[in-house]
Amino acid sequence: MQFFVSLFRKSLPVWLLLIAGLITTVAPLRAAHATEAHLLIEADTGKVLEAENATYPWYPASLTKMMTAYVTLTAVKQGRITLDTLFTVSPTAAAQSPSKMGFRAGTQVTVDNALKMMLVKSANDMAYVLAEGVGGGSVDTFLAEMNATAQRLGMTQTSYVNPNGLPADGQITSARDLGILARAIIHDLPEYEYYVHIPSIRYGRRVTQNFNKLIGRFPGADGFKTGFICASGYNLVGSATQNGKRLI
């Protein structure tokens, strides 16, 4: 809470600050020094309203899945796959560490369901299912598309080595780059944007609430994703719309 208290002392309204782009407790590559990074921008214009350490290199954790979703939904928009396309859970996908769905190898899931499980439950196995499926069976092919997309969008501080954000030295981003990605999801994929603000999903008798606890609770909250690994601490890319203005 000290982070929010310090922000509250600044001049912007508190609701803007609580949605500030990337919130973490520990900086990677600087393990001995706890630090924070955040960025607050207008969704329409990209205008920076508030920033601190926004270009620091950071492990993205499960915020990685925003790019996995962006690449997957771009493939849908281009007609390479559909939301009803069936992908198969591979042994590699099934072996991913939690958080995950835990489906057995050989299980088939639609692109639509895999996206929902990946973005709501932050399922690491579903990120691999999508990467292998969109990549024609090759995660490396999908990763090449993730990195090429990052460069095309101007995410110059970002590098991906896996599609789910599990710990890896080469998996790096920054608050600045994540702000760019969030704006790209809004502006490039408006017809699929609902995936980043689904309150909950039901599978069988189980209901899982979105790990982004702002969804459904904070007035106007309408995206995006949370992430945690020990090396980066707790992370959030969030957005909200109030009085006709959307901020990331």
Secondary structure, 3 states (H helix, E strand, C coil): CHHHHHHHCCCCCHHHHHCCCCCCCCCCCCCCCCCCCEEEEECCCCCEEEEECCCCCECCHHHHHHHHHHHHHHHHHCCCCCCCCEEECCHHHHCCCCCCCCCCCCCEEEHHHHHHHHHHCCCHHHHHHHHHHHCCCCHHHHHHHHHHHHHHHCCCCCECCCCCCCCCCCCEECHHHHHHHHHHHHHHCHHHHHHHHCCEEEECCEEEECCCCCCCCCCCEEEEEEEEECCCEEEEEEEEEECCEEEC
